[in-house]
Amino acid sequence: MKFDIDSTKSYNSIHPTYNYHEQFANNVNNYRDGTKWNGIFLAFLSGGFFTISSGLVKAIKNVDPMILLGIRAILQILVMGIDAIRHGKNLQGPKGSRMLLHFQGIVGGLTLSLLYYSFRKLPLGDATTIIFSSPVIVIALSFLFLREPCGLLRVFVICSLFAGVVLVARPPFLFQIHKSEIHHYDVMGYICAILATIFTALNIVIMRKCSEVHYSVLVFNLSFWILLSSIIFYFTVSEVKNHIKLIPLDIITWGLILLVAVSGLTGQILVTKALKIEGAGKVSVTRSLDIILAYIIQVYFFNDVPNSSSIAGASLILASVMAMGFEKEIYQICDYIP
């Protein structure tokens, strides 16, 4: 038999009186659409392109990260402006969504500026650990503002995901590391990484709210704010006095910069399309596979052999993503558990 529930609206809200035993039929109603795998696939691809872009930002040390971000923003403005005009779209966006578009642009610009700066300033492991805890905030914000369900399974998933990220990255402030391996970290870099985590979560939720806006208009407006944000960060946060080379002259560096811009733009378009198809929580958790992709690149290109902690963390992250992917099926199975 099922619960005799009149006033409850979510599967983890249980009426104090019930007849016999618990069933989860109301879960299936909440998740009746199931997982949209094309949206999950686009989110996965976007993670791959963002991983390539962030790795190049870390590698190109002779150019300030805000210069890299500014060049990417200019490329995105040109490409998305042409695409929006080709589709007959108003570059300012629909009248009822313009304020939300600008808000998303401001948040997105700050997010990318903080991400670029933190990846350049911090050890990659620490920055990754902090930034990839954002799905916890995304799912909470999705529950509060997008009315997406957030029950026991998702709570378990985000806890497993966070634990997996910590095990893979092994941040020195949580694990005992030999004194010879301890680095002096940049305080501003940590502040940027923590703020980037919050803004990343908020940005994904706002983009989900803008799902009716054409992707070209969304990315065009975002790119304008990215450019403005990169200019502000360059003169206020970046080490202008130590002056890293302003504009590179060699062809190889320019090729890498263009690769940063193209991979970043591709990732942005893919995640925008993914959020039009699938919920913000699932997209965010799927994109957490970025850390696994970065880990694979580290092994095969830098010959850094994984330890047992990294393998355990990778397994937890994969399990978390699979649990989110088969969310509806898991609840359907629970309906048959007495």
Secondary structure, DSSP 8 states (H G I E B T S, - for coil): -----SS--STT---S--SS----HHHHHHTTT---HHHHHHHHHHHHHHHHHHHHHHH-TTS-HHHHHHHHHHHHHHHHHHHHHHTT--TT--GGGHHHHHHHHHHHHHHHHHHHHHHHHS-HHHHHHHHTTHHHHHHHHHHHHS-----HHHHHHHHHHHHHHHHHH--TTTS---GGG-----HHHHHHHHHHHHHHHHHHHHHHHTTTS-HHHHHHHHHHHHHHHHHHHHHHTS--TT---SS--SHHHHHHHHHHHHHHHHHHHHHHHHHHHS-HHHHHHHHTTHHHHHHHHHHHHH-----HHHHHHHHHHHHHHHHHHTHHHHHHHHTT--
